[in-house]
Amino acid sequence: MSIAGEGCEILVPFSERKTLQEIERSLTTTYKKNVWGKFIKAINDYNLVEEGDKVAVAISGGKDSLILAKLFQELKKHKKVDFEVEFIAMDPGYHKEIRKLLEENCKFLEIPVKIYESGIFNVIDKIAQDYPCYMCARMRRGSLYEYAQSLGCNKLALGHHFNDVIETVMLNVIYGGTFKSMLPKLKAQNFENMEIIRPMYLIEEDNIKNWIQSAGIWPLNCACMVAAKKIGNKRYEIRELIKNLKAQNKDVDKCIFRSQENIQMDSVVGWRDKKGEKHSYLDYYDDDAMMFDDPSDF
């Protein structure tokens, strides 16, 4: 079923819609290990939600943001950390049927979302070239920051998950010629006292799909009115590459994820510091205190 334009389909669930009570309960029962547990682990491991925070949860209407909203509601129920939460959704220029689906899903799931309009799709359509997604993402991020800050929030929670992280690593290696990851939290450069947090950092996408399908919810899969008219998205190519690699090694995704945590600085030719200054291992080659490993026998 497609209502978002060519190439942008709604993910159709396989089951009948469950009751809200069943959907909420499943997060801490059926999906306790693979969703709820990993959500809590990320929050604890990376200090994502702390006492006194006011978190804006960004909702696009897709499966990732809907489950993120329900996870935050569940976290509030447990009251282990005293924090406030706002649920916000930006309408960048959705088709009216898309906007309606977003509103109906949030209403059914009892997510008290605040929706505001930005008109970003119109801007992107005029200025974007063959790959509009990067520019669109930056503009949407800035708009969400601004709106969240106007509500008194100090953190913006996004629905990026485990697969987004490893795809970002591979995108940067293959198309960017650099090793750079998607971090679990990041301070905003242009918005004072604001941070991005990614509480679903450890949750694999298949588990999110299973939850949304078992719930019987029709989320937005792609509501972009611009990208469908452009050439395409490199992220899809990387996704297929990882899928093919997993057919040979089922743990390849986990290895990619762990690589960002296990960088051997004495086994890389060069790196950049926070200021962007480039360093070479040759700068330290003659230092008697430095010993360089040879991983060639791996």
JOLIN-V938194 format. One record per backbone hydrogen bond with DSSP energy under -0.5 kcal/mol. NH is the residue of the N-H (numbers start at 1). CO is the residue of the C=O. E is the energy in kcal/mol with one decimal. If there is no record, write none. Layout:
((NH & CO & E) (NH & CO & E))
This chain:
((4 & 8 & -1.0) (8 & 5 & -2.0) (9 & 7 & -0.6) (10 & 1 & -2.0) (11 & 219 & -0.6) (12 & 10 & -0.7) (13 & 11 & -0.5) (15 & 213 & -1.0) (18 & 215 & -2.5) (23 & 19 & -2.4) (24 & 20 & -2.6) (25 & 21 & -2.3) (26 & 22 & -1.9) (27 & 23 & -0.7) (27 & 24 & -0.8) (28 & 24 & -0.6) (28 & 25 & -1.0) (29 & 26 & -0.7) (31 & 26 & -3.0) (32 & 29 & -1.4) (35 & 31 & -1.8) (36 & 27 & -0.6) (36 & 31 & -2.1) (37 & 32 & -3.0) (39 & 35 & -2.3) (40 & 36 & -2.4) (41 & 37 & -2.2) (42 & 38 & -2.2) (43 & 39 & -2.0) (44 & 40 & -2.4) (45 & 41 & -3.4) (46 & 42 & -2.2) (47 & 43 & -0.5) (48 & 43 & -1.6) (52 & 82 & -3.0) (53 & 50 & -2.1) (55 & 84 & -2.8) (56 & 155 & -3.1) (57 & 55 & -0.7) (57 & 86 & -3.5) (58 & 56 & -0.7) (58 & 157 & -2.4) (59 & 88 & -3.1) (60 & 58 & -0.5) (66 & 62 & -1.9) (67 & 63 & -2.0) (68 & 64 & -1.9) (69 & 65 & -2.0) (70 & 66 & -1.9) (71 & 67 & -2.3) (72 & 68 & -2.0) (73 & 69 & -2.0) (74 & 70 & -2.1) (75 & 71 & -2.3) (76 & 72 & -2.0) (77 & 73 & -1.5) (78 & 74 & -1.4) (79 & 75 & -1.2) (80 & 75 & -0.5) (83 & 81 & -1.0) (84 & 53 & -2.8) (86 & 55 & -2.9) (87 & 112 & -0.6) (88 & 57 & -2.3) (88 & 86 & -0.6) (89 & 114 & -2.6) (91 & 116 & -3.5) (92 & 90 & -0.9) (98 & 95 & -0.7) (99 & 95 & -2.3) (100 & 96 & -2.0) (101 & 97 & -2.1) (102 & 98 & -2.4) (103 & 99 & -2.2) (104 & 100 & -2.6) (105 & 101 & -2.5) (106 & 102 & -2.0) (107 & 103 & -2.1) (108 & 104 & -2.6) (109 & 105 & -2.5) (110 & 107 & -0.9) (111 & 106 & -3.0) (112 & 110 & -0.7) (113 & 111 & -2.4) (114 & 87 & -2.8) (115 & 113 & -0.6) (116 & 89 & -2.3) (118 & 91 & -2.5) (119 & 91 & -1.0) (121 & 92 & -2.7) (122 & 92 & -0.5) (122 & 119 & -0.5) (123 & 119 & -1.1) (124 & 120 & -2.8) (125 & 121 & -2.4) (126 & 122 & -1.0) (126 & 123 & -0.6) (127 & 123 & -1.8) (128 & 124 & -2.9) (136 & 132 & -2.6) (137 & 133 & -2.6) (138 & 134 & -2.0) (139 & 135 & -2.2) (140 & 136 & -2.8) (141 & 137 & -2.4) (142 & 138 & -2.2) (143 & 139 & -2.1) (144 & 140 & -2.6) (145 & 141 & -2.5) (146 & 142 & -2.3) (147 & 143 & -2.3) (148 & 144 & -2.8) (149 & 145 & -2.7) (150 & 146 & -1.7) (151 & 147 & -0.9) (151 & 148 & -0.8) (152 & 149 & -1.6) (153 & 148 & -2.2) (154 & 54 & -2.1) (155 & 54 & -1.5) (156 & 195 & -3.0) (157 & 56 & -3.0) (157 & 155 & -0.5) (158 & 197 & -2.4) (162 & 200 & -0.7) (162 & 203 & -2.1) (165 & 161 & -1.8) (166 & 162 & -2.0) (167 & 163 & -2.1) (168 & 164 & -1.9) (169 & 165 & -2.0) (170 & 166 & -2.1) (171 & 167 & -2.6) (172 & 168 & -2.2) (173 & 169 & -1.9) (174 & 170 & -2.8) (175 & 171 & -2.5) (176 & 171 & -0.9) (176 & 172 & -0.6) (177 & 172 & -0.5) (177 & 173 & -0.5) (178 & 172 & -2.2) (180 & 178 & -0.8) (183 & 181 & -0.7) (186 & 196 & -2.1) (188 & 194 & -2.9) (194 & 191 & -1.3) (195 & 154 & -1.2) (196 & 186 & -3.1) (197 & 156 & -2.5) (198 & 184 & -2.5) (201 & 198 & -1.4) (203 & 200 & -1.4) (207 & 204 & -1.0) (208 & 204 & -1.0) (209 & 205 & -2.6) (210 & 206 & -2.4) (211 & 207 & -1.8) (212 & 208 & -2.4) (213 & 209 & -2.3) (214 & 210 & -2.4) (215 & 211 & -1.9) (216 & 212 & -0.9) (217 & 212 & -1.8) (219 & 11 & -0.5) (219 & 217 & -0.9) (220 & 61 & -2.2) (221 & 219 & -0.5) (229 & 226 & -1.9) (230 & 227 & -1.4) (231 & 130 & -0.7) (232 & 130 & -0.9) (236 & 233 & -1.1) (237 & 233 & -0.7) (238 & 234 & -2.0) (239 & 235 & -2.3) (240 & 236 & -1.9) (241 & 237 & -2.0) (242 & 238 & -2.7) (243 & 239 & -2.0) (244 & 240 & -2.3) (245 & 241 & -2.2) (246 & 242 & -2.4) (247 & 243 & -1.0) (248 & 244 & -0.5) (248 & 245 & -1.2) (249 & 245 & -2.1) (252 & 249 & -1.9) (255 & 251 & -2.1) (256 & 252 & -2.1) (257 & 253 & -2.1) (258 & 254 & -2.6) (259 & 255 & -1.7) (260 & 256 & -0.7) (260 & 257 & -0.9) (261 & 258 & -1.5) (262 & 258 & -0.8) (262 & 259 & -0.6) (265 & 263 & -1.0) (267 & 264 & -2.2) (268 & 265 & -0.8) (271 & 279 & -1.9) (273 & 277 & -2.1) (276 & 273 & -1.9) (279 & 271 & -3.2) (281 & 269 & -2.4) (283 & 280 & -1.5) (284 & 281 & -1.2) (285 & 282 & -0.6) (287 & 284 & -1.5) (288 & 286 & -0.6) (290 & 287 & -1.9) (295 & 293 & -0.6) (297 & 294 & -0.5) (298 & 295 & -2.0))
